[in-house]
Amino acid sequence: MVDLACGHGLLAQILLLLDDSSPEAVAVDQRIPKSAATLDAALCEDWPRLKGRVRLIEADLRSVPLYREDLVVSAHACGGLTDLILARAVEVGARVAVLPCCHDLKTGDLGGLEGWLDGPMAMDATRAAHLRNHGYRVFTQQIPGDITPKNRLLMGEPDQP
């Protein structure tokens, strides 16, 4: 599992708790906050099975190698970062799950849908169509709005293994 634009790496930690079958997670961001180590230590104290299983890497998201067997994830990758993450997953045919936010309506692709849908919805619908056009099965869901108002979950997996 690869958590891109990971911030503190919390999503990687949570996914390892939910699915203990993954041996490790790689969490990458251009800048990892210093408090990420404190968060990791606190989580490992309560869930010792997490110890040493999340690698935090400070790097450009374009430079991290991805593989077809990866699950590429990101929560609240602002603006064009969501598109970069989707593109990186498509490059290698990896499964992907993103929770888009901070839609940049001036530079983002609205797919010509802005006459029917509000800007962020048009952009996310276009992202889903983009995945389908690249041979992905697309799954969409919403997480509860009281968790986050940016609550559209976009997931995709390649049609063919």
C-alpha positions as CSV (number, residue, x, y, z in Angstrom):
1,M,0.0,0.0,0.0
2,V,1.3,3.4,-0.9
3,D,-0.2,6.6,0.7
4,L,0.7,9.6,-1.5
5,A,0.4,13.1,-0.2
6,C,0.2,11.4,3.2
7,G,0.8,14.3,5.6
8,H,1.3,12.5,9.0
9,G,0.8,9.0,7.5
10,L,-2.4,8.4,9.4
11,L,-4.3,6.9,6.5
12,A,-1.5,4.3,6.0
13,Q,-1.7,3.5,9.7
14,I,-5.5,3.1,9.6
15,L,-5.4,0.9,6.5
16,L,-2.9,-1.4,8.1
17,L,-5.1,-1.7,11.2
18,L,-8.1,-2.5,8.9
19,D,-6.2,-5.0,6.7
20,D,-3.5,-6.8,8.6
21,S,-2.6,-8.8,5.5
22,S,-0.4,-6.0,4.1
23,P,3.2,-6.4,5.4
24,E,3.9,-2.7,5.2
25,A,2.8,0.7,4.0
26,V,4.8,3.4,2.3
27,A,3.6,6.9,3.2
28,V,5.1,9.7,1.0
29,D,4.8,13.4,1.1
30,Q,6.9,16.3,-0.1
31,R,7.3,17.4,3.5
32,I,6.5,15.1,6.4
33,P,5.5,17.0,9.6
34,K,7.9,16.6,12.6
35,S,4.8,15.5,14.6
36,A,4.4,12.4,12.4
37,A,6.9,10.5,14.6
38,T,4.9,11.4,17.7
39,L,1.7,10.2,16.1
40,D,3.4,7.0,15.0
41,A,4.7,6.3,18.5
42,A,1.3,6.9,20.0
43,L,-0.5,4.6,17.6
44,C,2.2,1.9,18.0
45,E,1.7,2.1,21.8
46,D,-2.0,1.2,21.4
47,W,-1.5,-1.1,18.4
48,P,2.0,-2.7,18.7
49,R,1.4,-4.7,15.4
50,L,1.9,-1.3,13.6
51,K,5.5,-1.0,14.8
52,G,7.9,-0.7,12.0
53,R,5.3,-1.3,9.3
54,V,4.9,2.3,8.0
55,R,7.8,3.9,6.1
56,L,7.5,7.6,6.0
57,I,9.3,9.0,2.9
58,E,9.9,12.7,2.2
59,A,10.0,12.9,-1.6
60,D,8.4,14.3,-4.7
61,L,5.3,12.1,-5.5
62,R,6.5,11.7,-9.1
63,S,9.7,10.1,-8.0
64,V,8.3,7.2,-5.9
65,P,8.2,3.9,-7.8
66,L,4.8,2.3,-8.0
67,Y,3.9,-1.2,-9.0
68,R,0.8,-2.9,-10.4
69,E,0.2,-4.8,-7.2
70,D,0.2,-1.7,-5.1
71,L,-2.9,-0.1,-3.6
72,V,-2.4,3.7,-4.1
73,V,-4.4,5.8,-1.7
74,S,-4.7,9.4,-0.7
75,A,-7.1,11.4,1.6
76,H,-7.5,15.1,0.9
77,A,-4.8,15.5,-1.7
78,C,-5.5,19.1,-2.5
79,G,-6.3,20.3,-6.0
80,G,-4.2,18.8,-8.8
81,L,-2.5,16.4,-6.4
82,T,-5.6,14.1,-6.7
83,D,-5.1,14.1,-10.5
84,L,-1.4,13.3,-10.1
85,I,-2.1,10.4,-7.8
86,L,-4.7,9.0,-10.2
87,A,-2.3,9.4,-13.1
88,R,0.5,7.7,-11.2
89,A,-1.8,4.7,-10.4
90,V,-3.0,4.5,-14.0
91,E,0.7,4.5,-15.3
92,V,1.3,1.1,-13.6
93,G,-2.3,-0.2,-13.5
94,A,-2.5,-0.2,-9.7
95,R,-5.7,-0.1,-7.7
96,V,-6.4,3.4,-6.4
97,A,-8.6,5.1,-3.8
98,V,-8.8,8.8,-3.3
99,L,-10.8,11.3,-1.3
100,P,-10.5,14.5,-3.4
101,C,-10.6,17.9,-1.9
102,C,-9.8,21.6,-2.6
103,H,-10.9,21.3,-6.2
104,D,-9.1,23.9,-8.4
105,L,-11.9,24.8,-10.8
106,K,-9.7,27.2,-12.8
107,T,-7.2,24.7,-13.9
108,G,-8.9,21.3,-13.3
109,D,-10.8,19.3,-15.9
110,L,-14.5,19.7,-15.5
111,G,-15.3,17.5,-18.5
112,G,-17.7,20.0,-19.9
113,L,-20.2,19.1,-17.1
114,E,-20.2,22.4,-15.3
115,G,-23.5,23.3,-17.0
116,W,-25.2,20.4,-15.2
117,L,-23.2,19.8,-12.1
118,D,-21.5,22.1,-9.6
119,G,-17.7,22.4,-10.2
120,P,-16.3,19.9,-7.7
121,M,-18.9,17.3,-8.7
122,A,-18.2,17.8,-12.4
123,M,-14.5,17.4,-11.7
124,D,-14.9,14.2,-9.7
125,A,-17.3,12.8,-12.3
126,T,-14.7,13.5,-15.0
127,R,-12.0,11.8,-12.8
128,A,-14.2,8.7,-12.6
129,A,-14.7,8.8,-16.4
130,H,-11.0,9.1,-16.9
131,L,-10.4,6.0,-14.8
132,R,-13.0,4.1,-16.8
133,N,-11.4,5.3,-20.1
134,H,-8.2,3.7,-18.9
135,G,-9.8,0.3,-18.3
136,Y,-10.7,0.6,-14.7
137,R,-13.8,-0.5,-12.9
138,V,-14.9,2.5,-10.9
139,F,-16.6,2.5,-7.5
140,T,-17.9,5.6,-5.8
141,Q,-19.1,6.1,-2.3
142,Q,-19.6,8.8,0.2
143,I,-18.3,8.8,3.7
144,P,-20.5,10.5,6.4
145,G,-20.4,14.3,6.0
146,D,-19.9,14.8,9.7
147,I,-16.5,13.1,9.3
148,T,-15.5,15.5,6.5
149,P,-17.5,17.7,4.1
150,K,-15.1,16.6,1.3
151,N,-16.6,13.1,1.5
152,R,-16.6,11.6,-2.1
153,L,-14.6,8.5,-2.2
154,L,-13.4,7.5,-5.7
155,M,-12.0,4.0,-6.1
156,G,-10.8,2.1,-9.2
157,E,-9.2,-1.2,-10.1
158,P,-8.0,-2.4,-13.5
159,D,-10.6,-4.5,-15.4
160,Q,-8.0,-7.1,-16.2
161,P,-5.4,-8.5,-13.7
